[in-house]
Amino acid sequence: MKTTAEQPYIFENISDLMRRLEQPKPLHPLVALVNYGSIKVNVADVGQRFGLNFYKISFKTDFKGQVRYGQGYYDFEEGGLAFLAPNQIVTAYEQEKTYEGYTFFFHPDFIRNYPLGKRIHTYGFFSYAVSEALFLSEKEKETIRSVFNHIALELENNIDQFSQDVMISQIELLLNYSNRFYHRQFLTRKTVHNEWLEQMNSFLADRLDNAVLSGLPNAQELADYLKVSPRYLTDMLKTLTGQNTQQYIHGLLMEKAKDLLSISQLSISEIAYKLGFEHPQSFHKLFKQKMGMSPVAFRQSFE
């Protein structure tokens, strides 16, 4: 039965999803590993929009065709990883690209009483969009395949007092490798990201010139302009500039403020409003925080 776009289908647990995909009952109620080759049912049959109440990590080893990455399309035959956190609504399409590999599911309750349960939110790629997936080299693909093989072997073992500890370790290893490889991706796709920086600077310069009408630019607005997720944008900027998105915007904002303070005859309040601040006090506070002196003191330094 299909759902409406306004009411996405929610898979409450892993067993529910396994039944829908006509897969065997999971060996562990909170963890499952599925070979894509065994899936004959399209999850889109329950409705194009759906969500999971658990984590999903997809390891696609053999893409056929092009994959969207940011604002462009690229050919990736070497495989990749995609991540989904609980309660994220995604869209499935009737005609998806052909690929092989595995998809791994684990419920938040499985890691809740472990340190991983408290820090899993620090793995930003669970907030990335599908178009920002991790694309792997052949060597990296072998590394990830090895981790998935160990997960598969552990699931086939009889459960004992060490089973959960071992599985948690494998999940952490998979996430840590993913962190490493994403960092590599930011660097190796530097040409693409440098183009984004140029687009960002142009967009922000225009926004700051018209901030009196539009208000201060923000991270969500910038991410929407670049057609990437806010978390991906911040992680990319941290790798390339050492700053998160808000820090990057504030840096350009301060440069604009310094120009106005040094060459214009506008009052401090007029400059604040021109830059998009609702209250001059907010501008004064941010400027002093970033520059180590008040706007008045900065202006006086040019007299």
TIVO-180135 format. One record per residue (C-alpha): residue number from 1; residue in one letter; x, y, z. Coordinates in Angstrom, 2 decimals, always signed. Example, Ala and Ser with C-alpha at 12.3 -4.5 7.8 and 13.67 -1.06 7.14 Angstrom:
// TIVO-180135
pos,code,u,v,w
1,a,+12.30,-4.50,+7.80
2,s,+13.67,-1.06,+7.14
// end
This chain:
// TIVO-180135
pos,code,u,v,w
1,m,+0.00,+0.00,+0.00
2,k,+1.50,+3.31,-1.03
3,t,+1.58,+6.32,+1.25
4,t,+1.07,+9.94,+0.31
5,a,+3.92,+12.40,+0.00
6,e,+2.64,+14.09,+3.14
7,q,+2.74,+10.85,+5.13
8,p,+6.06,+9.02,+4.62
9,y,+6.20,+5.38,+5.59
10,i,+8.26,+4.86,+8.76
11,f,+10.04,+1.57,+9.39
12,e,+9.86,+1.24,+13.16
13,n,+12.40,-1.56,+13.49
14,i,+14.82,-3.64,+11.45
15,s,+12.54,-6.71,+11.40
16,d,+9.79,-4.57,+9.82
17,l,+12.16,-3.54,+7.02
18,m,+13.43,-7.10,+6.49
19,r,+9.87,-8.34,+6.03
20,r,+9.18,-5.55,+3.54
21,l,+12.31,-6.46,+1.55
22,e,+11.36,-10.17,+1.73
23,q,+14.59,-10.93,+3.59
24,p,+15.13,-13.59,+6.27
25,k,+14.53,-12.62,+9.86
26,p,+17.62,-10.73,+11.14
27,l,+20.11,-12.81,+13.12
28,h,+20.05,-10.07,+15.77
29,p,+16.93,-7.91,+16.34
30,l,+18.98,-4.71,+16.51
31,v,+21.56,-5.39,+13.77
32,a,+21.30,-6.64,+10.17
33,l,+23.53,-6.94,+7.12
34,v,+21.90,-7.41,+3.72
35,n,+23.46,-8.22,+0.34
36,y,+21.98,-5.92,-2.30
37,g,+21.97,-8.82,-4.73
38,s,+19.37,-10.62,-2.60
39,i,+16.93,-7.69,-2.62
40,k,+14.25,-8.18,-5.26
41,v,+11.65,-5.78,-3.83
42,n,+11.89,-2.02,-4.33
43,v,+11.38,-0.19,-1.04
44,a,+9.75,+2.60,-3.07
45,d,+6.70,+0.32,-3.38
46,v,+5.64,+1.42,+0.11
47,g,+5.81,+5.05,-1.00
48,q,+8.47,+7.28,-2.46
49,r,+9.16,+8.94,+0.89
50,f,+10.13,+6.84,+3.89
51,g,+12.18,+6.95,+7.06
52,l,+14.01,+4.53,+9.34
53,n,+14.10,+4.52,+13.13
54,f,+17.65,+3.15,+12.97
55,y,+21.01,+3.79,+11.29
56,k,+21.81,+2.66,+7.76
57,i,+25.21,+2.40,+6.07
58,s,+25.19,+1.42,+2.40
59,f,+28.34,+0.02,+0.80
60,k,+27.89,+0.04,-2.96
61,t,+30.80,-1.71,-4.62
62,d,+29.98,-1.33,-8.31
63,f,+28.12,+1.72,-9.62
64,k,+26.76,+1.77,-13.15
65,g,+26.47,+5.21,-14.72
66,q,+26.77,+8.67,-13.21
67,v,+26.29,+9.91,-9.69
68,r,+25.40,+13.43,-8.69
69,y,+28.07,+15.08,-6.54
70,g,+27.31,+18.64,-5.41
71,q,+26.33,+20.61,-8.50
72,g,+27.92,+18.27,-11.04
73,y,+27.70,+14.70,-12.27
74,y,+30.65,+12.33,-12.08
75,d,+31.36,+8.79,-13.21
76,f,+32.14,+6.51,-10.28
77,e,+32.83,+2.88,-10.94
78,e,+34.90,+2.24,-7.82
79,g,+32.07,+2.14,-5.29
80,g,+31.11,+4.20,-2.30
81,l,+29.40,+4.61,+1.06
82,a,+26.21,+6.44,+1.98
83,f,+24.86,+7.06,+5.49
84,l,+21.43,+7.58,+6.99
85,a,+20.56,+8.46,+10.60
86,p,+17.27,+7.66,+12.40
87,n,+14.25,+9.84,+11.61
88,q,+15.65,+11.21,+8.35
89,i,+13.09,+11.15,+5.57
90,v,+14.48,+10.05,+2.22
91,t,+13.08,+9.61,-1.28
92,a,+13.31,+6.33,-3.16
93,y,+12.91,+6.15,-6.93
94,e,+11.39,+3.37,-8.97
95,q,+14.40,+3.23,-11.28
96,e,+17.57,+3.38,-9.25
97,k,+21.10,+2.93,-10.57
98,t,+22.45,-0.59,-10.77
99,y,+24.93,-1.51,-8.07
100,e,+26.23,-4.34,-5.95
101,g,+27.25,-4.40,-2.32
102,y,+25.79,-4.43,+1.16
103,t,+23.60,-2.36,+3.41
104,f,+24.11,-2.46,+7.18
105,f,+21.50,-1.50,+9.76
106,f,+21.88,-0.99,+13.50
107,h,+19.40,+0.36,+16.02
108,p,+20.31,+3.23,+18.43
109,d,+19.48,+0.90,+21.34
110,f,+22.34,-1.38,+20.27
111,i,+24.93,+1.32,+21.02
112,r,+23.04,+3.30,+23.67
113,n,+25.01,+2.07,+26.70
114,y,+28.38,+2.39,+24.97
115,p,+30.57,+5.51,+24.50
116,l,+29.71,+5.31,+20.78
117,g,+26.07,+5.98,+21.63
118,k,+27.01,+9.34,+23.14
119,r,+29.35,+10.47,+20.37
120,i,+27.83,+9.06,+17.20
121,h,+26.36,+12.51,+16.49
122,t,+29.94,+13.74,+15.92
123,y,+30.13,+11.71,+12.71
124,g,+28.82,+14.45,+10.46
125,f,+28.34,+12.26,+7.38
126,f,+25.09,+10.90,+8.84
127,s,+23.73,+14.36,+8.03
128,y,+25.08,+14.46,+4.46
129,a,+22.80,+14.12,+1.47
130,v,+22.97,+11.11,-0.84
131,s,+24.66,+13.31,-3.45
132,e,+27.50,+13.83,-0.94
133,a,+28.28,+10.14,-0.56
134,l,+31.80,+8.87,+0.11
135,f,+33.40,+7.61,-3.09
136,l,+36.15,+5.05,-2.57
137,s,+39.37,+4.16,-4.33
138,e,+40.08,+0.49,-4.98
139,k,+42.35,+0.30,-1.93
140,e,+39.78,+2.00,+0.28
141,k,+37.06,-0.27,-1.04
142,e,+39.09,-3.31,+0.01
143,t,+39.51,-1.85,+3.51
144,i,+35.76,-1.28,+3.88
145,r,+34.95,-4.68,+2.41
146,s,+37.16,-6.27,+5.05
147,v,+35.21,-4.55,+7.84
148,f,+31.90,-5.67,+6.34
149,n,+33.22,-9.23,+6.09
150,h,+34.10,-9.19,+9.79
151,i,+30.63,-7.87,+10.60
152,a,+29.08,-10.69,+8.56
153,l,+31.20,-13.32,+10.32
154,e,+30.34,-11.94,+13.73
155,l,+26.62,-12.00,+12.96
156,e,+26.91,-15.66,+12.00
157,n,+28.53,-16.57,+15.31
158,n,+26.49,-17.70,+18.28
159,i,+25.76,-14.75,+20.56
160,d,+27.87,-14.73,+23.72
161,q,+28.89,-12.17,+26.36
162,f,+31.45,-10.62,+23.98
163,s,+29.30,-10.41,+20.84
164,q,+28.01,-6.88,+21.36
165,d,+31.45,-5.53,+22.32
166,v,+32.99,-7.00,+19.17
167,m,+30.19,-5.68,+16.95
168,i,+30.43,-2.20,+18.47
169,s,+34.17,-2.24,+17.77
170,q,+33.52,-3.11,+14.13
171,i,+30.97,-0.30,+13.79
172,e,+33.44,+2.18,+15.30
173,l,+36.16,+0.96,+12.94
174,l,+33.84,+1.44,+9.97
175,l,+32.93,+4.99,+11.10
176,n,+36.54,+5.96,+11.77
177,y,+37.67,+4.74,+8.35
178,s,+34.79,+6.71,+6.84
179,n,+35.96,+9.85,+8.65
180,r,+39.46,+9.37,+7.25
181,f,+38.25,+8.76,+3.70
182,y,+35.86,+11.73,+3.74
183,h,+38.76,+13.96,+4.73
184,r,+40.70,+12.56,+1.77
185,q,+37.72,+13.25,-0.49
186,f,+37.59,+16.90,+0.53
187,l,+41.26,+17.24,-0.40
188,t,+41.30,+15.20,-3.62
189,r,+38.23,+17.02,-4.94
190,k,+39.84,+20.33,-4.12
191,t,+39.24,+21.72,-7.61
192,v,+35.50,+21.24,-7.20
193,h,+35.54,+22.71,-3.72
194,n,+37.68,+25.68,-4.72
195,e,+35.03,+26.46,-7.33
196,w,+32.50,+26.36,-4.51
197,l,+34.63,+28.81,-2.52
198,e,+34.60,+31.21,-5.45
199,q,+30.83,+30.86,-5.77
200,m,+30.42,+31.31,-2.02
201,n,+32.54,+34.45,-1.94
202,s,+30.63,+35.94,-4.88
203,f,+27.27,+35.06,-3.36
204,l,+28.20,+36.38,+0.09
205,a,+29.65,+39.59,-1.33
206,d,+26.38,+40.24,-3.14
207,r,+24.34,+39.32,-0.05
208,l,+26.36,+41.66,+2.18
209,d,+25.90,+44.47,-0.33
210,n,+22.14,+43.98,+0.02
211,a,+21.98,+42.82,+3.64
212,v,+19.96,+45.87,+4.68
213,l,+17.05,+44.31,+2.78
214,s,+17.75,+40.60,+3.30
215,g,+19.32,+40.43,+6.75
216,l,+22.46,+38.56,+7.72
217,p,+23.36,+35.55,+5.53
218,n,+23.33,+32.21,+7.34
219,a,+24.71,+28.70,+6.93
220,q,+21.43,+27.14,+5.74
221,e,+21.00,+29.82,+3.07
222,l,+24.53,+29.27,+1.82
223,a,+24.14,+25.48,+1.77
224,d,+20.89,+25.83,-0.18
225,y,+22.64,+28.06,-2.71
226,l,+25.43,+25.51,-3.22
227,k,+22.93,+22.60,-3.20
228,v,+24.72,+20.70,-0.44
229,s,+23.75,+19.82,+3.12
230,p,+24.76,+22.31,+5.87
231,r,+26.87,+19.67,+7.67
232,y,+28.76,+18.75,+4.50
233,l,+29.44,+22.43,+3.82
234,t,+30.85,+22.96,+7.31
235,d,+33.05,+19.84,+7.16
236,m,+34.34,+20.81,+3.71
237,l,+35.15,+24.34,+4.89
238,k,+36.92,+23.04,+8.00
239,t,+39.18,+20.93,+5.80
240,l,+39.92,+23.71,+3.30
241,t,+39.95,+26.80,+5.56
242,g,+39.96,+25.59,+9.18
243,q,+36.64,+27.38,+9.75
244,n,+33.06,+26.22,+10.01
245,t,+30.37,+27.91,+7.88
246,q,+29.37,+30.49,+10.48
247,q,+33.00,+31.42,+11.15
248,y,+33.60,+31.77,+7.41
249,i,+30.57,+34.04,+6.99
250,h,+31.59,+36.10,+10.02
251,g,+35.08,+36.51,+8.56
252,l,+33.74,+38.04,+5.36
253,l,+31.27,+40.09,+7.38
254,m,+34.09,+41.57,+9.46
255,e,+36.07,+42.45,+6.35
256,k,+33.05,+44.28,+4.96
257,a,+32.55,+46.03,+8.32
258,k,+36.19,+47.15,+8.43
259,d,+35.90,+48.61,+4.94
260,l,+32.82,+50.61,+5.90
261,l,+34.35,+51.77,+9.19
262,s,+37.55,+52.93,+7.52
263,i,+36.29,+54.64,+4.34
264,s,+32.63,+55.62,+4.86
265,q,+31.05,+58.42,+6.85
266,l,+28.20,+56.20,+8.04
267,s,+27.53,+56.06,+11.77
268,i,+28.13,+52.79,+13.65
269,s,+24.37,+52.19,+13.80
270,e,+23.99,+52.83,+10.07
271,i,+26.80,+50.37,+9.32
272,a,+25.16,+47.77,+11.57
273,y,+21.84,+48.08,+9.75
274,k,+23.56,+48.12,+6.34
275,l,+25.23,+44.81,+7.20
276,g,+21.91,+43.22,+8.13
277,f,+21.97,+43.46,+11.92
278,e,+18.62,+44.15,+13.55
279,h,+20.28,+45.83,+16.52
280,p,+23.53,+47.88,+16.57
281,q,+24.41,+46.26,+19.91
282,s,+24.65,+42.86,+18.19
283,f,+27.07,+44.29,+15.64
284,h,+29.15,+45.92,+18.39
285,k,+29.33,+42.64,+20.34
286,l,+30.34,+40.51,+17.35
287,f,+32.89,+43.01,+16.08
288,k,+34.57,+43.27,+19.48
289,q,+34.56,+39.50,+19.86
290,k,+36.17,+38.95,+16.45
291,m,+38.49,+41.98,+16.24
292,g,+39.44,+42.52,+19.88
293,m,+38.26,+46.13,+19.85
294,s,+35.02,+48.04,+19.43
295,p,+33.88,+49.44,+16.06
296,v,+34.48,+52.95,+17.44
297,a,+38.05,+52.10,+18.48
298,f,+38.74,+50.53,+15.08
299,r,+37.48,+53.65,+13.29
300,q,+39.52,+55.93,+15.55
301,s,+42.67,+53.99,+14.65
302,f,+42.40,+55.48,+11.14
303,e,+42.08,+59.07,+12.34
// end
